[in-house]
Amino acid sequence: GLADPIKPTGPAADPTDPADPTDPGDPTEQQSRPTQQTRPTQTDTNSTTTTPTT
């Protein structure tokens, strides 16, 4: 969660704590839950794109 600065969720959902247990009742946290599945995809795509480029 802390190493997910690629998550372009916007200011509504803090990328620092997408599914942080600190705010479980936060509606932003609920939206971040489905985003978690998108986060690893974006991170993987970014790493994959950076790997052949480098």
Backbone bond lengths (Angstrom), bond angles and torsions (degrees), N, CA, C in turn:
res aa  C-N    CA-C-N  psi(-1)  N-CA   C-N-CA  omega(-1)  CA-C   N-CA-C  phi
1 G - - - 1.458 - - 1.517 111.02 -
2 L 1.334 115.50 -39.55 1.461 118.50 -177.42 1.517 110.34 -75.55
3 A 1.303 116.88 -26.09 1.467 119.89 -177.93 1.525 110.06 -101.95
4 D 1.326 115.61 43.84 1.463 119.20 -179.88 1.528 110.22 -127.76
5 P 1.315 117.55 57.98 1.463 120.29 180.00 1.521 111.66 -76.02
6 I 1.333 116.11 -7.81 1.460 120.33 -178.21 1.526 110.12 -79.77
7 K 1.338 116.19 -17.72 1.453 119.59 -177.03 1.522 110.93 -65.23
8 P 1.328 118.17 103.19 1.462 122.04 -179.58 1.518 111.35 -83.26
9 T 1.335 115.69 56.80 1.453 119.27 -177.40 1.518 110.34 -81.78
10 G 1.319 116.80 -20.15 1.456 120.16 179.88 1.519 111.27 96.70
11 P 1.320 116.11 178.31 1.463 121.31 -177.52 1.525 112.29 -69.41
12 A 1.333 115.92 -19.27 1.463 119.48 -179.39 1.523 110.14 -63.94
13 A 1.319 115.80 -42.72 1.464 120.40 179.23 1.521 108.57 -113.27
14 D 1.310 115.20 113.55 1.464 119.46 -177.65 1.521 110.02 -64.27
15 P 1.319 118.76 121.51 1.466 121.82 -179.23 1.521 112.10 -68.80
16 T 1.351 115.06 -15.25 1.458 118.93 -179.35 1.519 110.28 -74.64
17 D 1.333 116.97 -33.94 1.456 119.97 179.78 1.516 109.11 -138.27
18 P 1.343 117.34 81.27 1.459 122.29 -179.05 1.521 111.81 -66.85
19 A 1.318 116.38 -47.72 1.461 119.64 -179.60 1.519 108.90 -124.28
20 D 1.304 115.80 44.93 1.460 119.53 -177.79 1.529 110.14 -71.03
21 P 1.323 117.23 132.35 1.467 121.54 -179.13 1.526 111.53 -68.55
22 T 1.316 116.85 -6.38 1.459 120.51 -179.50 1.517 110.50 -68.92
23 D 1.335 116.75 -33.26 1.461 119.70 179.41 1.524 110.03 -128.79
24 P 1.350 116.76 74.55 1.465 120.71 -179.07 1.527 111.16 -77.32
25 G 1.316 116.83 -26.55 1.455 119.79 -179.29 1.515 111.57 -87.63
26 D 1.319 115.80 0.54 1.465 119.29 -179.48 1.523 109.53 -76.74
27 P 1.334 117.92 128.22 1.473 121.21 -180.00 1.528 111.30 -62.86
28 T 1.324 115.59 -26.81 1.462 119.96 178.93 1.517 109.51 -67.61
29 E 1.347 115.20 -34.61 1.460 119.59 -178.83 1.518 109.95 -67.27
30 Q 1.348 116.77 -36.50 1.459 119.79 179.24 1.522 110.18 -64.69
31 Q 1.326 116.23 -40.25 1.461 119.71 179.08 1.525 109.99 -67.46
32 S 1.330 115.83 -28.46 1.461 119.43 -178.67 1.525 110.94 -74.31
33 R 1.341 116.25 -21.94 1.464 118.35 -179.70 1.532 111.63 -59.51
34 P 1.341 119.20 -52.81 1.470 119.60 177.30 1.526 111.22 -66.23
35 T 1.319 115.62 -24.48 1.461 119.85 -179.93 1.521 109.70 -70.04
36 Q 1.342 116.34 -27.39 1.459 119.29 -179.49 1.524 110.24 -58.22
37 Q 1.325 116.32 -40.71 1.459 119.18 179.57 1.524 110.18 -66.05
38 T 1.325 115.99 -31.12 1.465 119.85 179.45 1.520 110.15 -78.82
39 R 1.340 115.86 -29.28 1.461 119.13 -178.35 1.524 112.27 -61.15
40 P 1.340 119.01 -52.25 1.470 118.83 -179.88 1.522 111.93 -60.56
41 T 1.321 116.17 -30.21 1.464 119.50 179.42 1.517 110.03 -68.32
42 Q 1.328 115.41 -43.47 1.462 118.97 -179.54 1.525 110.03 -67.64
43 T 1.335 115.31 -40.43 1.459 118.97 -178.81 1.522 109.67 -66.60
44 D 1.333 116.21 -39.37 1.460 120.04 -179.67 1.522 110.25 -67.71
45 T 1.319 115.63 -40.58 1.464 119.58 -179.87 1.518 110.24 -65.77
46 N 1.323 115.24 -39.13 1.454 119.21 -178.82 1.525 109.96 -67.06
47 S 1.336 115.83 -42.58 1.460 119.77 -179.59 1.527 110.18 -67.42
48 T 1.329 115.41 -38.62 1.460 119.32 -179.73 1.523 110.29 -66.13
49 T 1.318 115.35 -36.83 1.467 119.21 -179.68 1.521 110.11 -72.15
50 T 1.334 115.31 -33.15 1.462 118.95 -178.08 1.522 110.28 -78.26
51 T 1.331 116.29 -28.80 1.461 119.14 -177.60 1.535 112.04 -65.26
52 P 1.336 119.38 -51.48 1.467 119.57 179.58 1.532 111.63 -68.60
53 T 1.328 115.31 -30.83 1.462 119.11 -179.71 1.518 109.98 -67.27
54 T 1.330 115.48 -37.76 1.456 118.94 -178.85 1.522 108.84 -84.67
